[in-house]
Amino acid sequence: MQPGSNVALQEPATDPEQEAWRRLTTVEARLEHQAGQLTEILTTFHKLRLYVEQRAAHTVPRDSGPTTVQPADAAQTPAHSDPLSAQSFTRGGDRLRPAPPDSFDGEREKGRAFINSCDLYMSLTPDAFPDEQTRINWVLSYMKGGRAARFAARTLRYPNSHGGVPRFGTYAEFRTQFIAEFCPRDEKRKAATTFETSAYHQGSRSVDEYIDEFWDLAEEAQFPDGAQLVFRFCHGLDPRIEAKVANIVEGRPSDEHVQEWIDAARLVDYNTRAHQDFRSAVTKPRTAPAPVVRNPGAPAAFRALPAPPPRPVAAAPSAPTVPASRPLPSGVPMDIDLSRQRSGTPIICRRCKKPGHIARDCPEQTSAP
């Protein structure tokens, strides 16, 4: 066999090896392509997640630019570990979700609570309200019934007839008009008038309930802290608690600071209730256990039985009292015939049994043999 023929026979042996390398290269290229597609899918999913979270918090989605997907073990710890920090409120996974306000129907007694609830929600989620009109329209979306719904409809129709200019330029203007339309009128005068009556007095309520209403009236009436406010607080407080606070020798609250009187009243009320609970627990009567009757001859299951309680014994009826008769004078014999005569009974003779006479005057006594 010639040398050249040996080389020709060995060349086909290298074809499978080259084919394997070619296939391996193709597989690697496809894997890289699939890895790129998977990265794009994860990026799109992450953007959708942010969009859904922003929609849930009433946030207009913003373009956050390209997002790089990081593995789970590469997540970094936030700089602020305080759960109430601003960063913890705005992170995608840990965003604060306060409760939205209830629907409002325009009732004046509920207006103050509604607008306060709206202000609280917007202060906790500032990123959800990028401009003034967003805040106004968000509040209008909860005004769904009665006068509130008509007010919202007028506000939303206003730009159509005024060249696209909104009815309220700022949220402060909207809030001022809302208070005028839906909050109790002249709250300051009404609160000041209530202080001149006994309607705010504690009465049968607890000290905490009285203090809550007192603070509301003081804020609405805009009374400054001082002797006048302390006087109104003491005037409405339970007289028993007020007397105990006023008689404190050491550490008596100042007559110029109502908060010191409030703290002292709460302490006195707490001590009084604690003392009453203690006395009621100590003086509680204890009932003695019933005696046990033991019968040696009875079976084991019936040897120790509690004695039945004694039956109440009915008291014997008392005999009716009869007034004593007046005694007869001594030495005067009783004349039965005379007593019968006085009482109207006919006189019967004992001898002849005939009426009209007595035995000593009987005519038949002489005719007897």
SVG drawing of the C-alpha trace seen along z (x, -y; Angstrom):
<svg xmlns="http://www.w3.org/2000/svg" viewBox="-154 -83 158 85">
<polyline fill="none" stroke="black" stroke-width="0.4" points="0.0,0.0 1.4,-3.4 1.9,-6.2 -0.5,-8.5 -3.3,-6.1 -2.9,-5.9 -3.4,-9.7 -6.6,-9.5 -8.0,-6.8 -7.3,-8.8 -9.1,-12.1 -12.7,-10.7 -11.9,-10.0 -11.7,-13.7 -15.2,-14.5 -17.2,-13.4 -15.0,-15.5 -15.5,-18.6 -19.2,-17.9 -19.4,-17.7 -17.6,-21.0 -19.9,-22.6 -23.0,-21.4 -21.6,-22.5 -21.0,-26.0 -24.6,-26.1 -26.0,-25.1 -24.0,-27.8 -25.2,-30.4 -28.8,-29.4 -28.5,-29.4 -27.1,-32.9 -30.0,-34.0 -32.5,-32.4 -30.8,-34.0 -31.2,-37.4 -34.9,-36.7 -35.4,-35.6 -33.7,-38.8 -36.1,-40.9 -39.1,-38.9 -38.0,-39.5 -37.5,-43.2 -41.0,-43.5 -42.5,-41.6 -40.7,-44.0 -42.1,-47.0 -45.6,-45.5 -45.2,-44.9 -44.3,-48.5 -47.2,-49.7 -49.7,-47.6 -48.4,-48.8 -48.6,-52.4 -52.1,-52.0 -53.1,-50.4 -51.8,-53.5 -53.6,-55.9 -50.3,-56.8 -49.8,-57.8 -47.1,-55.5 -43.9,-57.1 -41.1,-56.1 -38.4,-54.7 -36.0,-53.9 -34.3,-50.6 -34.3,-48.3 -31.6,-45.8 -32.7,-42.6 -30.6,-41.6 -30.5,-38.2 -32.2,-37.7 -28.9,-37.4 -27.7,-40.8 -30.5,-42.8 -29.1,-45.5 -30.2,-46.5 -31.8,-50.0 -29.9,-52.7 -32.7,-53.5 -33.9,-50.6 -36.6,-52.7 -40.0,-51.2 -41.5,-54.6 -38.9,-56.4 -39.8,-58.1 -37.9,-55.5 -39.9,-52.6 -43.1,-54.4 -42.0,-54.7 -40.3,-51.4 -42.1,-49.2 -42.4,-46.1 -43.0,-47.9 -45.1,-50.9 -47.5,-52.2 -51.1,-51.5 -53.3,-53.7 -57.1,-53.2 -58.9,-55.5 -61.7,-57.7 -65.3,-56.7 -67.7,-58.0 -69.2,-61.4 -72.9,-62.4 -72.7,-66.0 -73.9,-65.8 -72.4,-68.7 -71.9,-66.8 -69.6,-64.4 -67.8,-67.0 -64.9,-67.7 -64.1,-64.0 -64.1,-63.4 -61.8,-66.2 -59.4,-65.3 -59.3,-61.7 -58.5,-63.0 -55.7,-65.2 -54.2,-62.3 -54.2,-60.0 -52.5,-62.5 -49.9,-63.3 -49.0,-59.6 -48.8,-59.1 -47.3,-62.3 -45.9,-60.6 -49.4,-59.6 -50.5,-63.3 -48.0,-65.0 -50.1,-68.3 -53.0,-70.2 -55.6,-69.1 -54.9,-65.5 -55.5,-66.1 -58.8,-67.9 -60.1,-65.3 -59.2,-62.5 -61.3,-64.1 -64.1,-64.6 -64.1,-60.9 -65.3,-60.1 -68.1,-62.6 -70.8,-60.3 -74.1,-61.1 -76.5,-63.9 -75.2,-67.5 -71.6,-66.2 -72.3,-64.5 -73.9,-67.7 -71.0,-69.8 -68.5,-67.4 -70.6,-67.5 -70.5,-71.3 -66.8,-71.4 -66.1,-68.9 -68.3,-70.8 -66.8,-74.1 -63.8,-73.9 -66.2,-73.1 -67.8,-76.5 -64.7,-78.5 -62.2,-77.6 -60.6,-74.6 -59.8,-76.7 -60.5,-74.6 -62.8,-75.9 -60.1,-75.8 -56.5,-76.6 -55.1,-75.1 -56.1,-72.5 -56.2,-75.2 -58.9,-77.1 -60.9,-73.8 -60.5,-73.0 -61.7,-76.4 -64.8,-76.1 -65.4,-72.6 -65.4,-73.8 -67.9,-76.5 -70.2,-74.1 -70.0,-70.9 -68.7,-71.6 -70.9,-72.9 -71.5,-76.6 -69.9,-79.0 -68.2,-76.3 -66.4,-78.8 -69.6,-80.5 -71.4,-77.2 -68.5,-75.8 -68.2,-79.0 -72.0,-78.9 -71.8,-75.3 -69.3,-76.3 -71.9,-78.6 -74.4,-75.7 -74.3,-72.4 -74.4,-70.4 -70.7,-69.7 -70.6,-68.6 -69.3,-65.2 -72.5,-63.8 -72.5,-60.0 -69.7,-59.7 -66.2,-58.6 -63.4,-61.1 -61.8,-60.2 -65.0,-60.8 -65.4,-64.2 -61.8,-65.2 -62.2,-64.3 -65.2,-66.5 -63.7,-69.3 -60.6,-69.4 -62.8,-69.4 -64.8,-72.4 -61.7,-74.3 -60.1,-73.9 -63.3,-74.9 -63.9,-77.9 -60.2,-78.8 -59.9,-79.4 -56.2,-80.0 -54.7,-78.1 -55.2,-80.0 -57.4,-80.6 -60.6,-80.9 -60.0,-77.5 -59.2,-75.9 -62.3,-77.3 -64.5,-75.8 -62.8,-72.5 -63.4,-72.4 -66.9,-73.6 -67.9,-70.7 -65.8,-68.0 -67.5,-65.6 -67.7,-67.6 -66.2,-64.7 -63.2,-64.4 -62.8,-68.2 -62.9,-68.5 -60.2,-65.8 -57.9,-67.5 -58.5,-70.9 -57.6,-69.6 -54.2,-68.2 -51.7,-69.7 -48.5,-69.0 -48.2,-69.0 -51.6,-70.7 -52.1,-71.6 -51.6,-75.2 -54.7,-77.3 -53.0,-78.6 -52.4,-75.3 -55.4,-73.1 -53.2,-70.1 -52.1,-69.8 -55.7,-69.6 -56.5,-67.0 -53.6,-64.8 -54.5,-65.2 -58.2,-64.4 -57.2,-61.2 -55.0,-60.1 -57.7,-60.7 -60.2,-58.9 -57.9,-55.9 -57.0,-55.7 -60.7,-55.9 -61.6,-53.1 -58.7,-51.0 -59.7,-51.5 -63.3,-50.6 -62.2,-47.4 -60.0,-46.5 -62.7,-47.1 -65.2,-45.1 -62.8,-42.1 -61.9,-42.2 -65.4,-42.6 -66.9,-39.9 -68.8,-37.5 -67.7,-33.9 -70.3,-31.2 -69.5,-28.3 -69.5,-24.8 -72.5,-22.6 -71.9,-19.9 -71.3,-16.4 -73.4,-13.5 -71.4,-10.3 -73.3,-7.0 -70.9,-4.1 -73.6,-1.5 -74.4,-3.0 -72.6,-2.0 -69.3,-3.8 -71.0,-6.0 -73.5,-7.3 -71.4,-7.6 -70.6,-11.3 -73.5,-13.4 -74.1,-17.0 -76.8,-17.5 -80.0,-19.0 -80.5,-22.6 -83.0,-23.1 -86.5,-23.8 -87.9,-27.1 -90.3,-26.7 -93.5,-28.7 -94.3,-30.8 -97.4,-29.7 -100.2,-32.1 -100.7,-34.3 -104.1,-34.1 -106.3,-37.2 -106.3,-39.4 -109.7,-39.8 -110.2,-42.8 -110.7,-41.9 -114.2,-42.3 -114.8,-44.7 -115.2,-42.8 -118.4,-43.0 -118.4,-44.9 -117.9,-42.6 -121.0,-41.8 -123.6,-42.2 -125.2,-38.9 -125.9,-38.4 -129.6,-38.4 -130.1,-36.4 -133.7,-37.3 -133.0,-41.0 -130.2,-40.7 -132.6,-39.0 -135.2,-41.7 -132.7,-44.3 -131.6,-42.6 -135.2,-42.3 -135.5,-38.5 -139.0,-37.4 -139.1,-36.3 -139.9,-32.6 -140.8,-31.2 -138.5,-28.3 -141.3,-26.7 -144.3,-26.7 -142.4,-27.5 -144.8,-30.2 -143.8,-33.7 -144.6,-36.9 -143.3,-36.2 -140.5,-34.7 -140.4,-31.8 -140.9,-33.7 -144.0,-35.3 -145.4,-32.1 -149.1,-31.7 -148.8,-27.9 -146.3,-27.6 -149.2,-27.9 -151.5,-25.5 -149.0,-22.7 -150.1,-20.0"/>
</svg>
